[in-house]
Amino acid sequence: MLSGAIYLNIEEDEHYKFKALGEEHIIPDPLLKLENFFRIPSHMFNIESIDVFRRAFSDIFNILSTSNKCFYILPIKLMVTDDEKENIELLQKFFLNFINSSFDETFDELNDFFDCYSTYDEIEKRLKPFIKNNLTFDEDNNKLSLEEKVESYISSQDIMKVLVQDKNEAERFILSLWNYVTQIIDILIMSLKSGLIPFIRHKPTFQYLTIVMYTFIEDEYFKNMIEKSITYYIFYNTVDKEKLVKINFDEFAHFVQKYQFLNLVLKEMKRQKIDIYKGGFNEVTEIIKNKFCYKIEEFIKEI
């Protein structure tokens, strides 16, 4: 299941990597995802939302016109969410659990957090080192201070600028963090309910997966699901897309369906006793090169 992205982006050939691993490939309906963009108050509305809508609509049209046998576009959120209020309460519960684990605290509600913290400096001093080092709000801001990370994110989002008006630093931190943490928690909950594996390609979304996953991997189902998501992310950042697009997409889809590369990679990881939760990214990269990239090179030579 495409996750952490509004649309697939077939125009830039992203459908090749998405199709490369797994059996069936699900795209949550982008237009349903964008519905909330158009429900916000007019003073918060950003004209960029219309541009995103246009790109998403064009992407769906291209998929249905050229690759409709390779992908399913489904209203996953509607299919798995029986009660939206209950879903929001679940997200709030997990978010509070994340905050507690990040500070080694036992806040019963977020107001308790605001009673203890009011500035970025106070928050940064108490954050666990692993959380502090991995908190990110875009692709390349890990070396910035917490204040710089949060304020840079807010300044880049017109909606956030409105939301945090008159908020203190602790409230600005929580509102910014909420978007990313609840996004990945929502992805995991939807994946559990639908029986799908989340395909994550964006670095910030993946980093939040690595931060929150330890809350979930005690459960064997989640552990196996997240292992596949991590493998998919390593794959996405290992394989050269420029080589894939040399192959006609229909031929490529038939090729990957025949070999089921995800199963081959996971089988080799198991044989080598690689625990992806304890590292092993370099080893998995080499497995992907041996099991996938080599086969692709051979296939390109044949055509």
N, C-alpha and C positions, 0 to 999 in steps of 0.2 A: 504494500500500500504506500503510495506516494505520501510522504509526511514532512511537515515543516516547510512546505512550499505551497503556494496557492495554485500554481499550474505547472505542467510538465515542461513546457518550453521546447516543443518539437522543432521550432524554427532554428534553434541552435543545436539540434541533433541530440538533445538530452534523452530522447526515447531509446537510443541505443544502449546506454549503460543501464537504464531502468529495466530494459527487457532482458539484459544479459544473464541475470541470476533469478532463480525461482521458476514457478510453474505458471500461475496466473498473475496478472498485473492489474491492480485496482487504482483508479484515480478518483479520490473523493471529489464530488461535483464542485468545481471552482466557483461557479456562480452562486451556489448556496453559501459557500465560505464568504463570499463578498457581500452577502445580504446585509450583514451588520454594518458594513462600511456606509451603507446608504440609509441606515436607520438612526445614525447619530444626529444630534442637533445641528442645524444649519451653520451656526457660528463655529462649529468644530470641523465642518466638512472640508476635506482637502481635495483640490482639483486633481491631484495625482491619483486619487481613487478611481476616477473615470478612466484614466490612462491604464491603470492596472486591469480594470474591467475589460477594456478593449483588447488588451493583450491576452487575457484569460479566455475571452470569447473566441478570439482568433485561434487560439491554441486548441480549444475544444473542436472548433470547426475543422481544423486541419487533421486532427486525430480521427474524427468521424469520417472525413473524406478519404483519408489515405491509409489509416492503420486500425480501422474499427474492429478487425478480427484479432488484434494483438492486445488490446486494452479494454477494460470495462470502466465506464464512468458511472459511478453509483453514489447515491445520497447516503454515504456511510453513517454520518452523524445522526440522521433521522432514523436509520435502520437499527442503530444500537442504543439510542437514548430514549428510554421510556418516559422519563420524568426529568425535564431540564432543571427544575429547581433542585431535585435530588443530586443531579450531576454537578451543579455549582457548589452545593454543600460538600460534596466529596472532594472537589478541587480545593476548596477552602481548607478542608481537614488536612489533605496531603501537603498543602502549601505551609500551613502552620507547623506540621511535623518537620518539614524541610528547614524552616527557620529555627526551630528548637534544636535540631541536630547540627545546624551550622554554627550555633553559638553555645552549645552545651547548656541550654536553658530549658525551662519548662513553662513557657507562656501558655496560658489557657486561651488567650485570644490576642489579636494583634494590638489592641489597645494597651495590653501589658507591655508589649515591646516598645510602644511609643512612650510609655511611662519611664522606661529605662534608658532609652536612646533618643537623642535629638540631632546629633551631628554626624557627618561622615567620619570624622576622626574617631569618635567613640565607637562607631560600628566597626571600622577597619581594625582597631586594636583588639577587638573581641572575636572577630571572625576566625574560624579555624583556618590554618595556613592552606590546606588543600582547597577549601572553598574560595578563599581570597585569591589564590593564584589562578583559579580556573573560571572565576566569574568574568563573563565577557558580554558585550552588547553589540559587537559587530565582529568582522573577520580579524581585525588586527589591533585590538586595543588592550591586550593582556599586560603590556608593560606600563600602562597608565595607573595612576592612583585610583582608588575607588571613586572619589569625587569626580575626577576627570572622566572616568568611564561612564558614570551615570549622567553627568551633565552633557557630555558629548552625545549620548543617546537621546536625551530629551530634546536637545537643540536640533536634532535631525528629524524629529517627528512632530509635525504640527499639532496633532491630536494630543500628544503628551504635554506639549507646552501649555495647552489649555487646561488639561487635567491637573497639573501640578501647581497651577497658580495659587499663591498664598499658602503653599505647603512647606513645612520645614524639611530639613535634609533627610531625616529618618523616613518621613512619609514619601519623599521623592524616591528614595532608595527602594522602599517596599513596592511602590506603584510600578517602577521600572522592572524590578525583579519579577513581579507577578506575571507579566506578559510572557516571559521566557520560561519560568518554572512551570506555570500551569499549562503552557503549550505542550511541553514534553510529557507532563503527567496525563494530560488529555489524550495525547497520542498513545501512550501505553494503555490507558483504560479502553480506548476504542479498539486497539489491537487485540486486547484480551477478549473483549465482547464479540469481536468479529472473527477471531481466529486467524488474523492476518499478521504479517511481519512488516514492521515499519521500515521503509526505505528513506533514509535521511542522508542528504547530500551537503547541506549547509553547515559550516563549521560551528557557528554559535549554537545551533540546535543540537548538534552532536555533543558539544562540550557540556551542555546541560543534561544530556542523557548520561554522560559519564559521572556527573555530579550526583544525580538523583537515583541512579540505578541500584545503588547499594541498599536503598530502602525496599527494593522489589526482588532482588535476586535470591533471597532466601526461599522464595517460591520457585519450584523446579520449572514450571511452565514459563514464568517470566525470564528465568535464567537462560533457558534455551532460545526464547524469542529474542532477547537482547543480544545474545551471542551472534545470532544471524544478522541482526541489524548492524552490529559492530563490524562483522565480516564484510557486509555490503558497503559500509562506509570506507573501509580500507580498500576494497575493490574499486570504488568510485575514484579514489585518489591515487590509484596505482596504474590503471589502464589508460592508455593513450586513445582518446576519442577520435583523433585524426586518422588513426589506422582503422578503426571500426567503420567509419563512414565511407571507406573505400568499397565496402560490401553493400550490395543492394539490401534494403532493410528487410524485405520479405525473406530473402535468402538467409540473412543473419538470424531472423527470428526462428526459422526452421533449424538452423545450425545449433543455436543455444538450447532449443527445446530437445534436440536429439541427445546432447551430452549432459544436460542438467549439471552445470558447473558448480552450483552452490553445494550440491550433495558431494561432489568430488572434493571440493575444498574442505568441507566440514569433516569428511571421512579421513582426509590426510592430516588435518589438525588433531583429530582423535588419535590417529596412529602415532603421531609425534608427541602426544600427551601435552598439547599446548593449552594452557588455561588463559584464555584471552582476558580474564579479569585480573590477571597478575602480570600483564605485559604480553610479550609475544607478537607485537605488531609487525616487527621486522620479519619474523618467521612466517607469519601469515602472508605478508607481501610477497615473499619468495614462493610460497605455495601457489598464490594466484598467478604469478609470472609463469610458473612451471605448468600449471593445470589449464590456464586460460590463454595467456598471452602467446605461449608457444603454439597452441592449437590454432589461434587466430592467424598467426604468421604463416602457418602451413596452409590454411584455408585460402588466404589472400594469394599465395603463390599458385594455387590450383585454378583460381578464377582469372 
